[in-house]
């Protein structure tokens, strides 16, 4: 008999026990294992212990290190680990500052459970794997193939909304359109979207 699959684990850092209980109640039925931490000084040792986390939810104002102090340290040790700032002190005007620190998202409290789950899905979805078989050993061709796969995935995920796809890829819409033209990505004759470059 095979071992049961391990649930994806979240690390939630907040100094308010009722808030931690609310997170546990929200995420457990959604199929997540939850590790909570009320002391900011315990976070780095927890991450160093080798447990794999799908994401970290991090409060800003806490005794000891603030979340904005802890965030760059987490990202230095685990650059691919998504970290969401979730706090009453998340100011939308400071969104660029939070991104510079390494935050994948910043949610000001209060927020609905749906918004939190949607944001978590979005930031962890960045880790999705896109299958790719290179057709050549040329670096130029490989770059175009990777770019094409990423663009098609982003366009499909956003329902072919170029503005949203560009945002998902972290480029301007103009840049996306240039690459679409270069890679001949357009409407197919049947009205569906596909790449003409095979």
Secondary structure, DSSP 8 states (H G I E B T S, - for coil): -------EEEEEE-S-HHHHHHHHHHHHTTTEEEEEES-GGGHHHHHHTT---SEEEE-SS-SSS-HHHHHHHHHHH-TTSEEEEEETT--GGGHHHHHHHT-SEEEESS--HHHHHHHHHHHHHTT-------S-S-HHHHHHHHHHHHHHHHHHHTTT-HHHHHHHHTS-HHHHHHHHHHTTEEE-TTS-EEES--
